[in-house]
Amino acid sequence: MARELACRKCRAITIGKVCSICKSSDLTRDWSGIILIVQPENSQVAKTLEITQKGKYALKVT
């Protein structure tokens, strides 16, 4: 099973070598916490974290 990676730019979680949200290849295995954003336009959490697209995100990326 592939290990999930988090993007250092937008914190999106992916299993590929390129972030599906911002297309960055700056990914890391060093992340913690997961948040699922389903409706970013109606989510106060998404607004606070500056997330504009639905998906799976890491809360902390180092």
PQR file with spaces between the fields and no chain letter, atoms N, CA, C, O and H, PARSE charges and radii, in Angstrom:
ATOM       1  N    MET     1       0.833   -1.180    0.000 -0.4000 1.5000
ATOM       2  CA   MET     1       0.000    0.000    0.000 -0.0000 2.0000
ATOM       3  C    MET     1       0.882    1.250    0.000  0.5500 1.7000
ATOM       4  O    MET     1       1.864    1.324    0.737 -0.5500 1.4000
ATOM       5  N    ALA     2       0.529    2.209   -0.816 -0.4000 1.5000
ATOM       6  CA   ALA     2       1.308    3.435   -0.936 -0.0000 2.0000
ATOM       7  C    ALA     2       1.119    4.313    0.295  0.5500 1.7000
ATOM       8  O    ALA     2       0.019    4.410    0.839 -0.5500 1.4000
ATOM       9  H    ALA     2      -0.269    2.148   -1.415  0.4000 1.0000
ATOM      10  N    ARG     3       2.183    4.940    0.718 -0.4000 1.5000
ATOM      11  CA   ARG     3       2.119    5.843    1.865 -0.0000 2.0000
ATOM      12  C    ARG     3       1.611    7.209    1.402  0.5500 1.7000
ATOM      13  O    ARG     3       2.002    7.703    0.345 -0.5500 1.4000
ATOM      14  H    ARG     3       3.076    4.861    0.275  0.4000 1.0000
ATOM      15  N    GLU     4       0.749    7.801    2.198 -0.4000 1.5000
ATOM      16  CA   GLU     4       0.208    9.104    1.858 -0.0000 2.0000
ATOM      17  C    GLU     4       1.230   10.201    2.156  0.5500 1.7000
ATOM      18  O    GLU     4       1.940   10.156    3.161 -0.5500 1.4000
ATOM      19  H    GLU     4       0.432    7.400    3.057  0.4000 1.0000
ATOM      20  N    LEU     5       1.285   11.180    1.262 -0.4000 1.5000
ATOM      21  CA   LEU     5       2.188   12.315    1.389 -0.0000 2.0000
ATOM      22  C    LEU     5       1.357   13.587    1.487  0.5500 1.7000
ATOM      23  O    LEU     5       0.247   13.650    0.957 -0.5500 1.4000
ATOM      24  H    LEU     5       0.709   11.216    0.446  0.4000 1.0000
ATOM      25  N    ALA     6       1.888   14.596    2.162 -0.4000 1.5000
ATOM      26  CA   ALA     6       1.211   15.889    2.259 -0.0000 2.0000
ATOM      27  C    ALA     6       2.010   16.936    1.495  0.5500 1.7000
ATOM      28  O    ALA     6       3.241   16.951    1.531 -0.5500 1.4000
ATOM      29  H    ALA     6       2.789   14.546    2.593  0.4000 1.0000
ATOM      30  N    CYS     7       1.297   17.798    0.814 -0.4000 1.5000
ATOM      31  CA   CYS     7       1.910   18.886    0.058 -0.0000 2.0000
ATOM      32  C    CYS     7       2.342   19.981    1.033  0.5500 1.7000
ATOM      33  O    CYS     7       1.568   20.381    1.904 -0.5500 1.4000
ATOM      34  H    CYS     7       0.298   17.786    0.784  0.4000 1.0000
ATOM      35  N    ARG     8       3.557   20.457    0.890 -0.4000 1.5000
ATOM      36  CA   ARG     8       4.051   21.525    1.765 -0.0000 2.0000
ATOM      37  C    ARG     8       3.440   22.879    1.421  0.5500 1.7000
ATOM      38  O    ARG     8       3.434   23.778    2.262 -0.5500 1.4000
ATOM      39  H    ARG     8       4.186   20.133    0.183  0.4000 1.0000
ATOM      40  N    LYS     9       2.931   23.042    0.216 -0.4000 1.5000
ATOM      41  CA   LYS     9       2.342   24.328   -0.183 -0.0000 2.0000
ATOM      42  C    LYS     9       0.895   24.472    0.270  0.5500 1.7000
ATOM      43  O    LYS     9       0.534   25.488    0.864 -0.5500 1.4000
ATOM      44  H    LYS     9       2.936   22.311   -0.467  0.4000 1.0000
ATOM      45  N    CYS    10       0.054   23.461   -0.003 -0.4000 1.5000
ATOM      46  CA   CYS    10      -1.378   23.600    0.289 -0.0000 2.0000
ATOM      47  C    CYS    10      -1.897   22.602    1.320  0.5500 1.7000
ATOM      48  O    CYS    10      -3.075   22.655    1.674 -0.5500 1.4000
ATOM      49  H    CYS    10       0.347   22.636   -0.486  0.4000 1.0000
ATOM      50  N    ARG    11      -1.063   21.704    1.806 -0.4000 1.5000
ATOM      51  CA   ARG    11      -1.377   20.701    2.832 -0.0000 2.0000
ATOM      52  C    ARG    11      -2.299   19.590    2.349  0.5500 1.7000
ATOM      53  O    ARG    11      -2.769   18.804    3.172 -0.5500 1.4000
ATOM      54  H    ARG    11      -0.106   21.661    1.518  0.4000 1.0000
ATOM      55  N    ALA    12      -2.578   19.487    1.062 -0.4000 1.5000
ATOM      56  CA   ALA    12      -3.415   18.402    0.541 -0.0000 2.0000
ATOM      57  C    ALA    12      -2.675   17.074    0.690  0.5500 1.7000
ATOM      58  O    ALA    12      -1.453   17.014    0.561 -0.5500 1.4000
ATOM      59  H    ALA    12      -2.196   20.125    0.393  0.4000 1.0000
ATOM      60  N    ILE    13      -3.429   16.021    0.962 -0.4000 1.5000
ATOM      61  CA   ILE    13      -2.853   14.694    1.114 -0.0000 2.0000
ATOM      62  C    ILE    13      -3.040   13.929   -0.191  0.5500 1.7000
ATOM      63  O    ILE    13      -4.124   13.929   -0.773 -0.5500 1.4000
ATOM      64  H    ILE    13      -4.423   16.070    1.067  0.4000 1.0000
ATOM      65  N    THR    14      -1.971   13.278   -0.642 -0.4000 1.5000
ATOM      66  CA   THR    14      -1.991   12.552   -1.900 -0.0000 2.0000
ATOM      67  C    THR    14      -1.170   11.277   -1.787  0.5500 1.7000
ATOM      68  O    THR    14      -0.369   11.130   -0.864 -0.5500 1.4000
ATOM      69  H    THR    14      -1.090   13.278   -0.169  0.4000 1.0000
ATOM      70  N    ILE    15      -1.365   10.358   -2.720 -0.4000 1.5000
ATOM      71  CA   ILE    15      -0.510    9.172   -2.779 -0.0000 2.0000
ATOM      72  C    ILE    15       0.394    9.232   -4.010  0.5500 1.7000
ATOM      73  O    ILE    15       1.255    8.371   -4.193 -0.5500 1.4000
ATOM      74  H    ILE    15      -2.015   10.478   -3.470  0.4000 1.0000
ATOM      75  N    GLY    16       0.200   10.233   -4.839 -0.4000 1.5000
ATOM      76  CA   GLY    16       1.010   10.398   -6.038 -0.0000 2.0000
ATOM      77  C    GLY    16       2.285   11.186   -5.764  0.5500 1.7000
ATOM      78  O    GLY    16       2.596   11.514   -4.619 -0.5500 1.4000
ATOM      79  H    GLY    16      -0.499   10.932   -4.690  0.4000 1.0000
ATOM      80  N    LYS    17       3.015   11.482   -6.835 -0.4000 1.5000
ATOM      81  CA   LYS    17       4.257   12.238   -6.724 -0.0000 2.0000
ATOM      82  C    LYS    17       4.043   13.732   -6.952  0.5500 1.7000
ATOM      83  O    LYS    17       4.970   14.531   -6.814 -0.5500 1.4000
ATOM      84  H    LYS    17       2.761   11.216   -7.765  0.4000 1.0000
ATOM      85  N    VAL    18       2.806   14.100   -7.305 -0.4000 1.5000
ATOM      86  CA   VAL    18       2.458   15.492   -7.557 -0.0000 2.0000
ATOM      87  C    VAL    18       1.128   15.778   -6.859  0.5500 1.7000
ATOM      88  O    VAL    18       0.213   14.954   -6.889 -0.5500 1.4000
ATOM      89  H    VAL    18       2.053   13.451   -7.417  0.4000 1.0000
ATOM      90  N    CYS    19       1.031   16.928   -6.244 -0.4000 1.5000
ATOM      91  CA   CYS    19      -0.198   17.335   -5.543 -0.0000 2.0000
ATOM      92  C    CYS    19      -1.330   17.516   -6.551  0.5500 1.7000
ATOM      93  O    CYS    19      -1.159   18.177   -7.576 -0.5500 1.4000
ATOM      94  H    CYS    19       1.774   17.597   -6.220  0.4000 1.0000
ATOM      95  N    SER    20      -2.471   16.932   -6.256 -0.4000 1.5000
ATOM      96  CA   SER    20      -3.618   17.041   -7.166 -0.0000 2.0000
ATOM      97  C    SER    20      -4.309   18.408   -7.076  0.5500 1.7000
ATOM      98  O    SER    20      -5.071   18.771   -7.972 -0.5500 1.4000
ATOM      99  H    SER    20      -2.609   16.395   -5.424  0.4000 1.0000
ATOM     100  N    ILE    21      -4.052   19.160   -6.014 -0.4000 1.5000
ATOM     101  CA   ILE    21      -4.692   20.471   -5.833 -0.0000 2.0000
ATOM     102  C    ILE    21      -3.871   21.592   -6.471  0.5500 1.7000
ATOM     103  O    ILE    21      -4.385   22.343   -7.300 -0.5500 1.4000
ATOM     104  H    ILE    21      -3.433   18.864   -5.287  0.4000 1.0000
ATOM     105  N    CYS    22      -2.579   21.709   -6.081 -0.4000 1.5000
ATOM     106  CA   CYS    22      -1.765   22.835   -6.561 -0.0000 2.0000
ATOM     107  C    CYS    22      -0.673   22.428   -7.555  0.5500 1.7000
ATOM     108  O    CYS    22       0.074   23.278   -8.040 -0.5500 1.4000
ATOM     109  H    CYS    22      -2.162   21.099   -5.407  0.4000 1.0000
ATOM     110  N    LYS    23      -0.583   21.146   -7.852 -0.4000 1.5000
ATOM     111  CA   LYS    23       0.374   20.598   -8.833 -0.0000 2.0000
ATOM     112  C    LYS    23       1.837   20.727   -8.404  0.5500 1.7000
ATOM     113  O    LYS    23       2.731   20.641   -9.245 -0.5500 1.4000
ATOM     114  H    LYS    23      -1.190   20.455   -7.457  0.4000 1.0000
ATOM     115  N    SER    24       2.091   20.930   -7.120 -0.4000 1.5000
ATOM     116  CA   SER    24       3.448   21.018   -6.595 -0.0000 2.0000
ATOM     117  C    SER    24       4.018   19.607   -6.409  0.5500 1.7000
ATOM     118  O    SER    24       3.273   18.654   -6.184 -0.5500 1.4000
ATOM     119  H    SER    24       1.364   21.000   -6.437  0.4000 1.0000
ATOM     120  N    SER    25       5.327   19.487   -6.505 -0.4000 1.5000
ATOM     121  CA   SER    25       5.986   18.204   -6.229 -0.0000 2.0000
ATOM     122  C    SER    25       6.741   18.259   -4.898  0.5500 1.7000
ATOM     123  O    SER    25       7.516   17.355   -4.585 -0.5500 1.4000
ATOM     124  H    SER    25       5.933   20.262   -6.689  0.4000 1.0000
ATOM     125  N    ASP    26       6.516   19.310   -4.121 -0.4000 1.5000
ATOM     126  CA   ASP    26       7.145   19.478   -2.806 -0.0000 2.0000
ATOM     127  C    ASP    26       6.283   18.765   -1.761  0.5500 1.7000
ATOM     128  O    ASP    26       5.477   19.394   -1.076 -0.5500 1.4000
ATOM     129  H    ASP    26       5.886   20.044   -4.375  0.4000 1.0000
ATOM     130  N    LEU    27       6.462   17.449   -1.649 -0.4000 1.5000
ATOM     131  CA   LEU    27       5.656   16.608   -0.771 -0.0000 2.0000
ATOM     132  C    LEU    27       6.509   16.058    0.364  0.5500 1.7000
ATOM     133  O    LEU    27       7.728   15.943    0.237 -0.5500 1.4000
ATOM     134  H    LEU    27       7.117   16.939   -2.206  0.4000 1.0000
ATOM     135  N    THR    28       5.860   15.719    1.477 -0.4000 1.5000
ATOM     136  CA   THR    28       6.571   15.196    2.630 -0.0000 2.0000
ATOM     137  C    THR    28       5.771   14.078    3.290  0.5500 1.7000
ATOM     138  O    THR    28       4.545   14.032    3.191 -0.5500 1.4000
ATOM     139  H    THR    28       4.869   15.813    1.581  0.4000 1.0000
ATOM     140  N    ARG    29       6.482   13.184    3.960 -0.4000 1.5000
ATOM     141  CA   ARG    29       5.845   12.134    4.756 -0.0000 2.0000
ATOM     142  C    ARG    29       5.642   12.592    6.195  0.5500 1.7000
ATOM     143  O    ARG    29       4.987   11.912    6.985 -0.5500 1.4000
ATOM     144  H    ARG    29       7.478   13.221    4.040  0.4000 1.0000
ATOM     145  N    ASP    30       6.203   13.742    6.529 -0.4000 1.5000
ATOM     146  CA   ASP    30       6.168   14.260    7.895 -0.0000 2.0000
ATOM     147  C    ASP    30       4.981   15.211    8.079  0.5500 1.7000
ATOM     148  O    ASP    30       5.121   16.427    7.945 -0.5500 1.4000
ATOM     149  H    ASP    30       6.735   14.295    5.887  0.4000 1.0000
ATOM     150  N    TRP    31       3.822   14.645    8.386 -0.4000 1.5000
ATOM     151  CA   TRP    31       2.608   15.422    8.596 -0.0000 2.0000
ATOM     152  C    TRP    31       1.755   14.746    9.658  0.5500 1.7000
ATOM     153  O    TRP    31       1.962   13.577    9.983 -0.5500 1.4000
ATOM     154  H    TRP    31       3.708   13.658    8.495  0.4000 1.0000
ATOM     155  N    SER    32       0.787   15.495   10.199 -0.4000 1.5000
ATOM     156  CA   SER    32      -0.110   14.907   11.193 -0.0000 2.0000
ATOM     157  C    SER    32      -1.483   15.567   11.122  0.5500 1.7000
ATOM     158  O    SER    32      -1.617   16.706   10.672 -0.5500 1.4000
ATOM     159  H    SER    32       0.619   16.445    9.935  0.4000 1.0000
ATOM     160  N    GLY    33      -2.488   14.843   11.568 -0.4000 1.5000
ATOM     161  CA   GLY    33      -3.856   15.337   11.585 -0.0000 2.0000
ATOM     162  C    GLY    33      -4.487   15.346   10.216  0.5500 1.7000
ATOM     163  O    GLY    33      -3.842   15.691    9.226 -0.5500 1.4000
ATOM     164  H    GLY    33      -2.379   13.918   11.933  0.4000 1.0000
ATOM     165  N    ILE    34      -5.749   14.968   10.158 -0.4000 1.5000
ATOM     166  CA   ILE    34      -6.468   14.934    8.881 -0.0000 2.0000
ATOM     167  C    ILE    34      -7.768   15.719    9.022  0.5500 1.7000
ATOM     168  O    ILE    34      -8.463   15.630   10.034 -0.5500 1.4000
ATOM     169  H    ILE    34      -6.273   14.688   10.962  0.4000 1.0000
ATOM     170  N    ILE    35      -8.074   16.482    7.990 -0.4000 1.5000
ATOM     171  CA   ILE    35      -9.359   17.169    7.911 -0.0000 2.0000
ATOM     172  C    ILE    35      -9.909   16.925    6.514  0.5500 1.7000
ATOM     173  O    ILE    35      -9.189   17.042    5.522 -0.5500 1.4000
ATOM     174  H    ILE    35      -7.509   16.555    7.168  0.4000 1.0000
ATOM     175  N    LEU    36     -11.188   16.588    6.446 -0.4000 1.5000
ATOM     176  CA   LEU    36     -11.865   16.385    5.169 -0.0000 2.0000
ATOM     177  C    LEU    36     -12.763   17.585    4.904  0.5500 1.7000
ATOM     178  O    LEU    36     -13.623   17.926    5.716 -0.5500 1.4000
ATOM     179  H    LEU    36     -11.772   16.493    7.251  0.4000 1.0000
ATOM     180  N    ILE    37     -12.554   18.209    3.775 -0.4000 1.5000
ATOM     181  CA   ILE    37     -13.362   19.357    3.383 -0.0000 2.0000
ATOM     182  C    ILE    37     -14.298   18.911    2.265  0.5500 1.7000
ATOM     183  O    ILE    37     -13.851   18.485    1.201 -0.5500 1.4000
ATOM     184  H    ILE    37     -11.855   17.931    3.116  0.4000 1.0000
ATOM     185  N    VAL    38     -15.596   19.011    2.517 -0.4000 1.5000
ATOM     186  CA   VAL    38     -16.596   18.573    1.549 -0.0000 2.0000
ATOM     187  C    VAL    38     -17.219   19.761    0.814  0.5500 1.7000
ATOM     188  O    VAL    38     -17.407   19.717   -0.402 -0.5500 1.4000
ATOM     189  H    VAL    38     -15.960   19.356    3.382  0.4000 1.0000
ATOM     190  N    GLN    39     -17.532   20.810    1.552 -0.4000 1.5000
ATOM     191  CA   GLN    39     -18.105   22.016    0.962 -0.0000 2.0000
ATOM     192  C    GLN    39     -17.290   23.232    1.411  0.5500 1.7000
ATOM     193  O    GLN    39     -17.676   23.916    2.359 -0.5500 1.4000
ATOM     194  H    GLN    39     -17.379   20.846    2.540  0.4000 1.0000
ATOM     195  N    PRO    40     -16.171   23.507    0.742 -0.5600 1.5000
ATOM     196  CA   PRO    40     -15.302   24.600    1.189  0.2800 2.0000
ATOM     197  C    PRO    40     -15.987   25.963    1.192  0.5500 1.7000
ATOM     198  O    PRO    40     -15.637   26.826    1.997 -0.5500 1.4000
ATOM     199  N    GLU    41     -16.949   26.167    0.310 -0.4000 1.5000
ATOM     200  CA   GLU    41     -17.622   27.465    0.242 -0.0000 2.0000
ATOM     201  C    GLU    41     -18.526   27.719    1.450  0.5500 1.7000
ATOM     202  O    GLU    41     -18.846   28.870    1.744 -0.5500 1.4000
ATOM     203  H    GLU    41     -17.233   25.466   -0.344  0.4000 1.0000
ATOM     204  N    ASN    42     -18.944   26.659    2.154 -0.4000 1.5000
ATOM     205  CA   ASN    42     -19.823   26.799    3.320 -0.0000 2.0000
ATOM     206  C    ASN    42     -19.131   26.460    4.631  0.5500 1.7000
ATOM     207  O    ASN    42     -19.785   26.408    5.672 -0.5500 1.4000
ATOM     208  H    ASN    42     -18.684   25.723    1.915  0.4000 1.0000
ATOM     209  N    SER    43     -17.843   26.233    4.604 -0.4000 1.5000
ATOM     210  CA   SER    43     -17.116   25.772    5.788 -0.0000 2.0000
ATOM     211  C    SER    43     -16.277   26.890    6.407  0.5500 1.7000
ATOM     212  O    SER    43     -15.412   27.469    5.751 -0.5500 1.4000
ATOM     213  H    SER    43     -17.311   26.275    3.758  0.4000 1.0000
ATOM     214  N    GLN    44     -16.547   27.183    7.681 -0.4000 1.5000
ATOM     215  CA   GLN    44     -15.748   28.173    8.393 -0.0000 2.0000
ATOM     216  C    GLN    44     -14.331   27.647    8.605  0.5500 1.7000
ATOM     217  O    GLN    44     -13.370   28.416    8.571 -0.5500 1.4000
ATOM     218  H    GLN    44     -17.250   26.712    8.214  0.4000 1.0000
ATOM     219  N    VAL    45     -14.199   26.346    8.821 -0.4000 1.5000
ATOM     220  CA   VAL    45     -12.871   25.729    8.986 -0.0000 2.0000
ATOM     221  C    VAL    45     -12.054   25.900    7.710  0.5500 1.7000
ATOM     222  O    VAL    45     -10.877   26.257    7.775 -0.5500 1.4000
ATOM     223  H    VAL    45     -14.979   25.721    8.849  0.4000 1.0000
ATOM     224  N    ALA    46     -12.658   25.653    6.559 -0.4000 1.5000
ATOM     225  CA   ALA    46     -11.961   25.822    5.278 -0.0000 2.0000
ATOM     226  C    ALA    46     -11.539   27.279    5.083  0.5500 1.7000
ATOM     227  O    ALA    46     -10.441   27.543    4.593 -0.5500 1.4000
ATOM     228  H    ALA    46     -13.614   25.364    6.507  0.4000 1.0000
ATOM     229  N    LYS    47     -12.379   28.202    5.452 -0.4000 1.5000
ATOM     230  CA   LYS    47     -12.035   29.622    5.327 -0.0000 2.0000
ATOM     231  C    LYS    47     -10.875   29.983    6.243  0.5500 1.7000
ATOM     232  O    LYS    47      -9.971   30.719    5.846 -0.5500 1.4000
ATOM     233  H    LYS    47     -13.270   27.988    5.850  0.4000 1.0000
ATOM     234  N    THR    48     -10.900   29.468    7.463 -0.4000 1.5000
ATOM     235  CA   THR    48      -9.826   29.741    8.417 -0.0000 2.0000
ATOM     236  C    THR    48      -8.493   29.178    7.925  0.5500 1.7000
ATOM     237  O    THR    48      -7.451   29.817    8.066 -0.5500 1.4000
ATOM     238  H    THR    48     -11.634   28.870    7.785  0.4000 1.0000
ATOM     239  N    LEU    49      -8.539   27.966    7.342 -0.4000 1.5000
ATOM     240  CA   LEU    49      -7.318   27.317    6.850 -0.0000 2.0000
ATOM     241  C    LEU    49      -6.972   27.720    5.417  0.5500 1.7000
ATOM     242  O    LEU    49      -5.987   27.243    4.853 -0.5500 1.4000
ATOM     243  H    LEU    49      -9.386   27.447    7.228  0.4000 1.0000
ATOM     244  N    GLU    50      -7.791   28.607    4.831 -0.4000 1.5000
ATOM     245  CA   GLU    50      -7.599   29.096    3.462 -0.0000 2.0000
ATOM     246  C    GLU    50      -7.617   27.961    2.438  0.5500 1.7000
ATOM     247  O    GLU    50      -6.787   27.910    1.530 -0.5500 1.4000
ATOM     248  H    GLU    50      -8.591   28.994    5.289  0.4000 1.0000
ATOM     249  N    ILE    51      -8.576   27.058    2.605 -0.4000 1.5000
ATOM     250  CA   ILE    51      -8.768   25.937    1.688 -0.0000 2.0000
ATOM     251  C    ILE    51      -9.952   26.272    0.792  0.5500 1.7000
ATOM     252  O    ILE    51     -11.032   26.607    1.278 -0.5500 1.4000
ATOM     253  H    ILE    51      -9.250   27.099    3.343  0.4000 1.0000
ATOM     254  N    THR    52      -9.741   26.178   -0.532 -0.4000 1.5000
ATOM     255  CA   THR    52     -10.791   26.556   -1.473 -0.0000 2.0000
ATOM     256  C    THR    52     -11.340   25.378   -2.270  0.5500 1.7000
ATOM     257  O    THR    52     -12.348   25.523   -2.961 -0.5500 1.4000
ATOM     258  H    THR    52      -8.863   25.906   -0.927  0.4000 1.0000
ATOM     259  N    GLN    53     -10.696   24.216   -2.188 -0.4000 1.5000
ATOM     260  CA   GLN    53     -11.153   23.055   -2.941 -0.0000 2.0000
ATOM     261  C    GLN    53     -11.423   21.897   -1.994  0.5500 1.7000
ATOM     262  O    GLN    53     -10.737   21.734   -0.985 -0.5500 1.4000
ATOM     263  H    GLN    53      -9.877   24.098   -1.626  0.4000 1.0000
ATOM     264  N    LYS    54     -12.439   21.087   -2.330 -0.4000 1.5000
ATOM     265  CA   LYS    54     -12.743   19.957   -1.463 -0.0000 2.0000
ATOM     266  C    LYS    54     -11.638   18.911   -1.560  0.5500 1.7000
ATOM     267  O    LYS    54     -10.986   18.770   -2.595 -0.5500 1.4000
ATOM     268  H    LYS    54     -12.997   21.220   -3.149  0.4000 1.0000
ATOM     269  N    GLY    55     -11.439   18.180   -0.462 -0.4000 1.5000
ATOM     270  CA   GLY    55     -10.415   17.148   -0.446 -0.0000 2.0000
ATOM     271  C    GLY    55      -9.978   16.798    0.956  0.5500 1.7000
ATOM     272  O    GLY    55     -10.603   17.190    1.941 -0.5500 1.4000
ATOM     273  H    GLY    55     -11.968   18.295    0.378  0.4000 1.0000
ATOM     274  N    LYS    56      -8.891   16.053    1.027 -0.4000 1.5000
ATOM     275  CA   LYS    56      -8.317   15.566    2.285 -0.0000 2.0000
ATOM     276  C    LYS    56      -7.037   16.351    2.546  0.5500 1.7000
ATOM     277  O    LYS    56      -6.146   16.394    1.697 -0.5500 1.4000
ATOM     278  H    LYS    56      -8.383   15.735    0.227  0.4000 1.0000
ATOM     279  N    TYR    57      -6.946   16.973    3.722 -0.4000 1.5000
ATOM     280  CA   TYR    57      -5.830   17.856    4.032 -0.0000 2.0000
ATOM     281  C    TYR    57      -5.180   17.483    5.366  0.5500 1.7000
ATOM     282  O    TYR    57      -5.832   16.949    6.263 -0.5500 1.4000
ATOM     283  H    TYR    57      -7.669   16.939    4.412  0.4000 1.0000
ATOM     284  N    ALA    58      -3.899   17.771    5.475 -0.4000 1.5000
ATOM     285  CA   ALA    58      -3.171   17.594    6.728 -0.0000 2.0000
ATOM     286  C    ALA    58      -3.312   18.873    7.549  0.5500 1.7000
ATOM     287  O    ALA    58      -3.324   19.974    6.999 -0.5500 1.4000
ATOM     288  H    ALA    58      -3.369   18.205    4.746  0.4000 1.0000
ATOM     289  N    LEU    59      -3.418   18.721    8.850 -0.4000 1.5000
ATOM     290  CA   LEU    59      -3.488   19.900    9.724 -0.0000 2.0000
ATOM     291  C    LEU    59      -2.112   20.489    9.983  0.5500 1.7000
ATOM     292  O    LEU    59      -1.966   21.706   10.091 -0.5500 1.4000
ATOM     293  H    LEU    59      -3.408   17.826    9.297  0.4000 1.0000
ATOM     294  N    LYS    60      -1.097   19.627   10.083 -0.4000 1.5000
ATOM     295  CA   LYS    60       0.257   20.097   10.336 -0.0000 2.0000
ATOM     296  C    LYS    60       1.226   19.426    9.373  0.5500 1.7000
ATOM     297  O    LYS    60       1.267   18.199    9.273 -0.5500 1.4000
ATOM     298  H    LYS    60      -1.216   18.638    9.995  0.4000 1.0000
ATOM     299  N    VAL    61       1.995   20.230    8.674 -0.4000 1.5000
ATOM     300  CA   VAL    61       2.994   19.727    7.721 -0.0000 2.0000
ATOM     301  C    VAL    61       4.335   20.321    8.086  0.5500 1.7000
ATOM     302  O    VAL    61       4.457   21.534    8.260 -0.5500 1.4000
ATOM     303  H    VAL    61       1.962   21.226    8.756  0.4000 1.0000
ATOM     304  N    THR    62       5.355   19.464    8.205 -0.4000 1.5000
ATOM     305  CA   THR    62       6.694   19.965    8.521 -0.0000 2.0000
ATOM     306  C    THR    62       7.683   19.588    7.451  0.5500 1.7000
ATOM     307  O    THR    62       8.861   19.927    7.553 -0.5500 1.4000
ATOM     308  H    THR    62       5.256   18.479    8.064  0.4000 1.0000
